[in-house]
Amino acid sequence: MDVLLSRASTDRLADPAPSAAQLEQILAAALRAPDHGRLRPWRYIVIEGEARPLFAQKVVDSMLRLDPQTPEFNLTKRRTRFATMPMTIALGMHLRVGHKIPLWEQEMAVAAGAMNILNALHALGFGGIWVSGPVTQDPVLATELGLAAPHRLAGFIFVGTPDNPHPAPARPDPAAFSARWQGAPVTFSADKD
Ligand SMILES: Cc1cc2nc3c(=O)[nH]c(=O)nc-3n(C[C@H](O)[C@H](O)[C@H](O)COP(=O)(O)O)c2cc1C
């Protein structure tokens, strides 16, 4: 419970990234996510080392494809992030369109896998953050990673060692987000703002 309750996302990440053996454990944890119909929609594409600037260029190309007017500042920021993060795990969704298991359930299984990755990283002393942005929806970028349509990206997890562990952010009170149903519709104090 201490591991689960102390996890926080961070993008302030330095070397080292997980070793090959640690990554295997982390991905094994990912594949323990619930998955209706055993469709196994998780696909993880690991980008590290020399592949990082190559992929950073693909991300910049994607940004310009989606919006040719993207300011240079934004392009440089994104390029630097993808080129310098110790490791990026692209979250692929291998989707079965028209299957009796609806797409949203397949996507949920991928999300559950991503959460297990974040928790496994933290349990091993690493840090990470799940990021997305418009490029996540670019079918060309997904294809360049090996996810041709109908398969898609669910985002990216930046991975590394937290460079300067800072206090975990304050979290909301679970009582505001839960209720006991006793026959009538419930309300949540989280909704009263
Ligand atoms: C699907 C998804 C996409 C996200 N995309 C981004 C993003 O592009 N940029 C960002 O700063 N945070 C993004 N976040 C939020 C962070 O991953 C993270 O949850 C947030 O910084 C809060 O940190 P916490 O996990 O410690 O609560 C995304 C989260 C999810 C679930």
The ligand as a MOL file (V3000), in Angstrom:
LIG
                    3D

  0  0  0     0  0            999 V3000
M  V30 BEGIN CTAB
M  V30 COUNTS 31 33 0 0 0
M  V30 BEGIN ATOM
M  V30 1 C -4.5330 9.4690 -21.0840 0
M  V30 2 C -3.7210 10.5010 -20.3410 0
M  V30 3 C -3.0160 11.4640 -21.0590 0
M  V30 4 C -2.2670 12.4360 -20.3920 0
M  V30 5 N -1.5730 13.3670 -21.1240 0
M  V30 6 C -0.8100 14.2840 -20.4900 0
M  V30 7 C -0.0180 15.2200 -21.2290 0
M  V30 8 O 0.0110 15.2160 -22.4610 0
M  V30 9 N 0.7230 16.1110 -20.5380 0
M  V30 10 C 0.7290 16.1500 -19.1580 0
M  V30 11 O 1.4260 16.9850 -18.5800 0
M  V30 12 N 0.0040 15.2680 -18.4260 0
M  V30 13 C -0.7670 14.3390 -19.0680 0
M  V30 14 N -1.4980 13.4530 -18.3370 0
M  V30 15 C -1.5070 13.5700 -16.8660 0
M  V30 16 C -0.2840 12.9580 -16.2070 0
M  V30 17 O -0.0180 11.6620 -16.7240 0
M  V30 18 C -0.4640 12.8370 -14.6920 0
M  V30 19 O -1.5520 12.0040 -14.3830 0
M  V30 20 C -0.6780 14.1840 -14.0270 0
M  V30 21 O 0.4950 14.9410 -14.2010 0
M  V30 22 C -1.0250 14.0570 -12.5470 0
M  V30 23 O -0.0090 13.3870 -11.8830 0
M  V30 24 P -0.2960 12.1540 -10.9110 0
M  V30 25 O -0.3070 10.9260 -11.7850 0
M  V30 26 O 0.8080 12.1910 -9.9120 0
M  V30 27 O -1.6380 12.4240 -10.2780 0
M  V30 28 C -2.2320 12.4520 -18.9800 0
M  V30 29 C -2.9210 11.4520 -18.2630 0
M  V30 30 C -3.6520 10.4970 -18.9330 0
M  V30 31 C -4.3830 9.4470 -18.1420 0
M  V30 END ATOM
M  V30 BEGIN BOND
M  V30 1 1 1 2
M  V30 2 1 2 3
M  V30 3 2 2 30
M  V30 4 2 3 4
M  V30 5 1 4 5
M  V30 6 1 4 28
M  V30 7 2 5 6
M  V30 8 1 6 7
M  V30 9 1 6 13
M  V30 10 2 7 8
M  V30 11 1 7 9
M  V30 12 1 9 10
M  V30 13 2 10 11
M  V30 14 1 10 12
M  V30 15 2 12 13
M  V30 16 1 13 14
M  V30 17 1 14 15
M  V30 18 1 14 28
M  V30 19 1 15 16
M  V30 20 1 16 17
M  V30 21 1 16 18
M  V30 22 1 18 19
M  V30 23 1 18 20
M  V30 24 1 20 21
M  V30 25 1 20 22
M  V30 26 1 22 23
M  V30 27 1 23 24
M  V30 28 2 24 25
M  V30 29 1 24 26
M  V30 30 1 24 27
M  V30 31 2 28 29
M  V30 32 1 29 30
M  V30 33 1 30 31
M  V30 END BOND
M  V30 END CTAB
M  END
